[in-house]
Amino acid sequence: MTHSEFVAAYQNGSLKVRVPPKPAGRYLAGRMWLPWILLPLFGIAVASALQAAWLFCALAFGLALALRTLVRATAPGYILQRALQDPPFYEEIKAAGLLETWSA
């Protein structure tokens, strides 16, 4: 199915699309380089805990967990919207097996 056929079928309601949350979260986290952001935040949290800066430790740890949760929670919607708007991204996502489609 081409991108234009995909968009037309989705918009007229003849195609249902599901993006699995766990694989989508992993894909988006890897694409955003999320580990490169989370590792320093967790490192700051550990260093703060070792220096007894408990409030700063809790804030850094909470920020890292919140960021991770936010990315994973919004990944399916983001991937679907971007696939509808961007033909090369649609082909990439389709090749990765992140779009589950069926007729309505």
mmCIF file of the C-alpha atoms, coordinates in Angstrom:
data_MODEL
# 
_entry.id   MODEL 
# 
loop_
_atom_site.group_PDB 
_atom_site.id 
_atom_site.type_symbol 
_atom_site.label_atom_id 
_atom_site.label_alt_id 
_atom_site.label_comp_id 
_atom_site.label_asym_id 
_atom_site.label_entity_id 
_atom_site.label_seq_id 
_atom_site.pdbx_PDB_ins_code 
_atom_site.Cartn_x 
_atom_site.Cartn_y 
_atom_site.Cartn_z 
_atom_site.occupancy 
_atom_site.B_iso_or_equiv 
_atom_site.pdbx_formal_charge 
_atom_site.auth_seq_id 
_atom_site.auth_comp_id 
_atom_site.auth_asym_id 
_atom_site.auth_atom_id 
_atom_site.pdbx_PDB_model_num 
ATOM 1   C CA . MET A 1 1   ? 0.000   0.000  0.000  1.00 0.00 ? 1   MET A CA 1 
ATOM 2   C CA . THR A 1 2   ? 1.426   3.363  -0.967 1.00 0.00 ? 2   THR A CA 1 
ATOM 3   C CA . HIS A 1 3   ? 1.470   6.337  1.354  1.00 0.00 ? 3   HIS A CA 1 
ATOM 4   C CA . SER A 1 4   ? -1.302  8.176  -0.497 1.00 0.00 ? 4   SER A CA 1 
ATOM 5   C CA . GLU A 1 5   ? -3.522  5.050  -0.407 1.00 0.00 ? 5   GLU A CA 1 
ATOM 6   C CA . PHE A 1 6   ? -2.778  4.649  3.308  1.00 0.00 ? 6   PHE A CA 1 
ATOM 7   C CA . VAL A 1 7   ? -3.722  8.264  4.088  1.00 0.00 ? 7   VAL A CA 1 
ATOM 8   C CA . ALA A 1 8   ? -6.883  8.145  1.971  1.00 0.00 ? 8   ALA A CA 1 
ATOM 9   C CA . ALA A 1 9   ? -8.043  4.853  3.501  1.00 0.00 ? 9   ALA A CA 1 
ATOM 10  C CA . TYR A 1 10  ? -7.319  6.078  7.028  1.00 0.00 ? 10  TYR A CA 1 
ATOM 11  C CA . GLN A 1 11  ? -9.131  9.380  6.508  1.00 0.00 ? 11  GLN A CA 1 
ATOM 12  C CA . ASN A 1 12  ? -12.274 7.853  5.018  1.00 0.00 ? 12  ASN A CA 1 
ATOM 13  C CA . GLY A 1 13  ? -12.403 5.250  7.792  1.00 0.00 ? 13  GLY A CA 1 
ATOM 14  C CA . SER A 1 14  ? -11.985 2.121  5.667  1.00 0.00 ? 14  SER A CA 1 
ATOM 15  C CA . LEU A 1 15  ? -8.680  1.280  7.338  1.00 0.00 ? 15  LEU A CA 1 
ATOM 16  C CA . LYS A 1 16  ? -8.018  0.739  11.028 1.00 0.00 ? 16  LYS A CA 1 
ATOM 17  C CA . VAL A 1 17  ? -4.472  1.256  12.280 1.00 0.00 ? 17  VAL A CA 1 
ATOM 18  C CA . ARG A 1 18  ? -2.831  0.207  15.530 1.00 0.00 ? 18  ARG A CA 1 
ATOM 19  C CA . VAL A 1 19  ? 0.686   1.019  16.632 1.00 0.00 ? 19  VAL A CA 1 
ATOM 20  C CA . PRO A 1 20  ? 1.811   -1.399 19.379 1.00 0.00 ? 20  PRO A CA 1 
ATOM 21  C CA . PRO A 1 21  ? 2.878   0.690  22.407 1.00 0.00 ? 21  PRO A CA 1 
ATOM 22  C CA . LYS A 1 22  ? 5.940   -1.254 23.594 1.00 0.00 ? 22  LYS A CA 1 
ATOM 23  C CA . PRO A 1 23  ? 7.726   -1.583 20.242 1.00 0.00 ? 23  PRO A CA 1 
ATOM 24  C CA . ALA A 1 24  ? 6.768   1.992  19.387 1.00 0.00 ? 24  ALA A CA 1 
ATOM 25  C CA . GLY A 1 25  ? 8.242   3.236  22.660 1.00 0.00 ? 25  GLY A CA 1 
ATOM 26  C CA . ARG A 1 26  ? 11.462  1.313  22.076 1.00 0.00 ? 26  ARG A CA 1 
ATOM 27  C CA . TYR A 1 27  ? 11.714  2.556  18.495 1.00 0.00 ? 27  TYR A CA 1 
ATOM 28  C CA . LEU A 1 28  ? 11.120  6.187  19.415 1.00 0.00 ? 28  LEU A CA 1 
ATOM 29  C CA . ALA A 1 29  ? 13.422  6.058  22.437 1.00 0.00 ? 29  ALA A CA 1 
ATOM 30  C CA . GLY A 1 30  ? 16.207  4.706  20.267 1.00 0.00 ? 30  GLY A CA 1 
ATOM 31  C CA . ARG A 1 31  ? 15.581  7.248  17.561 1.00 0.00 ? 31  ARG A CA 1 
ATOM 32  C CA . MET A 1 32  ? 15.579  10.123 20.067 1.00 0.00 ? 32  MET A CA 1 
ATOM 33  C CA . TRP A 1 33  ? 18.760  8.848  21.714 1.00 0.00 ? 33  TRP A CA 1 
ATOM 34  C CA . LEU A 1 34  ? 16.836  8.691  24.972 1.00 0.00 ? 34  LEU A CA 1 
ATOM 35  C CA . PRO A 1 35  ? 19.459  6.533  26.722 1.00 0.00 ? 35  PRO A CA 1 
ATOM 36  C CA . TRP A 1 36  ? 22.009  9.301  26.135 1.00 0.00 ? 36  TRP A CA 1 
ATOM 37  C CA . ILE A 1 37  ? 19.713  11.649 28.062 1.00 0.00 ? 37  ILE A CA 1 
ATOM 38  C CA . LEU A 1 38  ? 18.635  9.225  30.796 1.00 0.00 ? 38  LEU A CA 1 
ATOM 39  C CA . LEU A 1 39  ? 22.069  7.882  31.693 1.00 0.00 ? 39  LEU A CA 1 
ATOM 40  C CA . PRO A 1 40  ? 23.440  11.289 32.767 1.00 0.00 ? 40  PRO A CA 1 
ATOM 41  C CA . LEU A 1 41  ? 20.245  11.990 34.724 1.00 0.00 ? 41  LEU A CA 1 
ATOM 42  C CA . PHE A 1 42  ? 20.533  8.690  36.578 1.00 0.00 ? 42  PHE A CA 1 
ATOM 43  C CA . GLY A 1 43  ? 24.243  9.392  37.131 1.00 0.00 ? 43  GLY A CA 1 
ATOM 44  C CA . ILE A 1 44  ? 23.407  12.786 38.626 1.00 0.00 ? 44  ILE A CA 1 
ATOM 45  C CA . ALA A 1 45  ? 20.836  11.104 40.869 1.00 0.00 ? 45  ALA A CA 1 
ATOM 46  C CA . VAL A 1 46  ? 23.379  8.548  42.122 1.00 0.00 ? 46  VAL A CA 1 
ATOM 47  C CA . ALA A 1 47  ? 26.068  11.198 42.675 1.00 0.00 ? 47  ALA A CA 1 
ATOM 48  C CA . SER A 1 48  ? 23.588  13.350 44.576 1.00 0.00 ? 48  SER A CA 1 
ATOM 49  C CA . ALA A 1 49  ? 22.575  10.415 46.743 1.00 0.00 ? 49  ALA A CA 1 
ATOM 50  C CA . LEU A 1 50  ? 26.213  9.696  47.578 1.00 0.00 ? 50  LEU A CA 1 
ATOM 51  C CA . GLN A 1 51  ? 26.621  13.312 48.701 1.00 0.00 ? 51  GLN A CA 1 
ATOM 52  C CA . ALA A 1 52  ? 23.388  13.209 50.722 1.00 0.00 ? 52  ALA A CA 1 
ATOM 53  C CA . ALA A 1 53  ? 21.655  15.771 48.495 1.00 0.00 ? 53  ALA A CA 1 
ATOM 54  C CA . TRP A 1 54  ? 18.406  13.839 48.726 1.00 0.00 ? 54  TRP A CA 1 
ATOM 55  C CA . LEU A 1 55  ? 16.120  16.454 47.238 1.00 0.00 ? 55  LEU A CA 1 
ATOM 56  C CA . PHE A 1 56  ? 18.293  16.917 44.153 1.00 0.00 ? 56  PHE A CA 1 
ATOM 57  C CA . CYS A 1 57  ? 18.650  13.136 43.883 1.00 0.00 ? 57  CYS A CA 1 
ATOM 58  C CA . ALA A 1 58  ? 14.892  12.663 43.959 1.00 0.00 ? 58  ALA A CA 1 
ATOM 59  C CA . LEU A 1 59  ? 14.360  15.424 41.397 1.00 0.00 ? 59  LEU A CA 1 
ATOM 60  C CA . ALA A 1 60  ? 16.909  14.011 38.929 1.00 0.00 ? 60  ALA A CA 1 
ATOM 61  C CA . PHE A 1 61  ? 15.585  10.467 39.336 1.00 0.00 ? 61  PHE A CA 1 
ATOM 62  C CA . GLY A 1 62  ? 11.967  11.625 39.011 1.00 0.00 ? 62  GLY A CA 1 
ATOM 63  C CA . LEU A 1 63  ? 12.770  13.678 35.920 1.00 0.00 ? 63  LEU A CA 1 
ATOM 64  C CA . ALA A 1 64  ? 14.456  10.698 34.253 1.00 0.00 ? 64  ALA A CA 1 
ATOM 65  C CA . LEU A 1 65  ? 11.521  8.396  34.990 1.00 0.00 ? 65  LEU A CA 1 
ATOM 66  C CA . ALA A 1 66  ? 8.967   11.000 33.915 1.00 0.00 ? 66  ALA A CA 1 
ATOM 67  C CA . LEU A 1 67  ? 10.779  11.596 30.633 1.00 0.00 ? 67  LEU A CA 1 
ATOM 68  C CA . ARG A 1 68  ? 10.954  7.881  29.917 1.00 0.00 ? 68  ARG A CA 1 
ATOM 69  C CA . THR A 1 69  ? 7.271   7.403  30.731 1.00 0.00 ? 69  THR A CA 1 
ATOM 70  C CA . LEU A 1 70  ? 6.248   10.403 28.644 1.00 0.00 ? 70  LEU A CA 1 
ATOM 71  C CA . VAL A 1 71  ? 8.115   9.153  25.577 1.00 0.00 ? 71  VAL A CA 1 
ATOM 72  C CA . ARG A 1 72  ? 6.671   5.660  25.874 1.00 0.00 ? 72  ARG A CA 1 
ATOM 73  C CA . ALA A 1 73  ? 3.122   6.913  26.472 1.00 0.00 ? 73  ALA A CA 1 
ATOM 74  C CA . THR A 1 74  ? 3.062   9.262  23.496 1.00 0.00 ? 74  THR A CA 1 
ATOM 75  C CA . ALA A 1 75  ? 5.024   7.116  21.029 1.00 0.00 ? 75  ALA A CA 1 
ATOM 76  C CA . PRO A 1 76  ? 2.084   5.358  19.284 1.00 0.00 ? 76  PRO A CA 1 
ATOM 77  C CA . GLY A 1 77  ? 0.222   8.595  18.600 1.00 0.00 ? 77  GLY A CA 1 
ATOM 78  C CA . TYR A 1 78  ? 3.355   10.354 17.431 1.00 0.00 ? 78  TYR A CA 1 
ATOM 79  C CA . ILE A 1 79  ? 4.304   7.525  15.081 1.00 0.00 ? 79  ILE A CA 1 
ATOM 80  C CA . LEU A 1 80  ? 0.813   7.344  13.571 1.00 0.00 ? 80  LEU A CA 1 
ATOM 81  C CA . GLN A 1 81  ? 0.571   11.101 13.022 1.00 0.00 ? 81  GLN A CA 1 
ATOM 82  C CA . ARG A 1 82  ? 4.025   11.297 11.506 1.00 0.00 ? 82  ARG A CA 1 
ATOM 83  C CA . ALA A 1 83  ? 3.337   8.279  9.272  1.00 0.00 ? 83  ALA A CA 1 
ATOM 84  C CA . LEU A 1 84  ? 0.242   10.039 7.955  1.00 0.00 ? 84  LEU A CA 1 
ATOM 85  C CA . GLN A 1 85  ? 2.211   13.187 7.136  1.00 0.00 ? 85  GLN A CA 1 
ATOM 86  C CA . ASP A 1 86  ? 5.623   11.922 6.003  1.00 0.00 ? 86  ASP A CA 1 
ATOM 87  C CA . PRO A 1 87  ? 5.918   9.333  3.169  1.00 0.00 ? 87  PRO A CA 1 
ATOM 88  C CA . PRO A 1 88  ? 9.563   8.306  3.877  1.00 0.00 ? 88  PRO A CA 1 
ATOM 89  C CA . PHE A 1 89  ? 8.755   7.861  7.576  1.00 0.00 ? 89  PHE A CA 1 
ATOM 90  C CA . TYR A 1 90  ? 5.709   5.762  6.619  1.00 0.00 ? 90  TYR A CA 1 
ATOM 91  C CA . GLU A 1 91  ? 7.917   3.453  4.554  1.00 0.00 ? 91  GLU A CA 1 
ATOM 92  C CA . GLU A 1 92  ? 10.412  3.186  7.438  1.00 0.00 ? 92  GLU A CA 1 
ATOM 93  C CA . ILE A 1 93  ? 7.718   2.362  9.991  1.00 0.00 ? 93  ILE A CA 1 
ATOM 94  C CA . LYS A 1 94  ? 6.064   -0.122 7.652  1.00 0.00 ? 94  LYS A CA 1 
ATOM 95  C CA . ALA A 1 95  ? 9.412   -1.859 7.098  1.00 0.00 ? 95  ALA A CA 1 
ATOM 96  C CA . ALA A 1 96  ? 9.982   -1.965 10.877 1.00 0.00 ? 96  ALA A CA 1 
ATOM 97  C CA . GLY A 1 97  ? 6.580   -3.651 11.345 1.00 0.00 ? 97  GLY A CA 1 
ATOM 98  C CA . LEU A 1 98  ? 5.160   -0.988 13.636 1.00 0.00 ? 98  LEU A CA 1 
ATOM 99  C CA . LEU A 1 99  ? 1.864   -0.467 11.774 1.00 0.00 ? 99  LEU A CA 1 
ATOM 100 C CA . GLU A 1 100 ? -0.864  -3.042 12.243 1.00 0.00 ? 100 GLU A CA 1 
ATOM 101 C CA . THR A 1 101 ? -3.623  -2.396 9.690  1.00 0.00 ? 101 THR A CA 1 
ATOM 102 C CA . TRP A 1 102 ? -6.911  -4.081 8.896  1.00 0.00 ? 102 TRP A CA 1 
ATOM 103 C CA . SER A 1 103 ? -10.089 -3.170 7.014  1.00 0.00 ? 103 SER A CA 1 
ATOM 104 C CA . ALA A 1 104 ? -12.866 -1.512 8.961  1.00 0.00 ? 104 ALA A CA 1 
# 
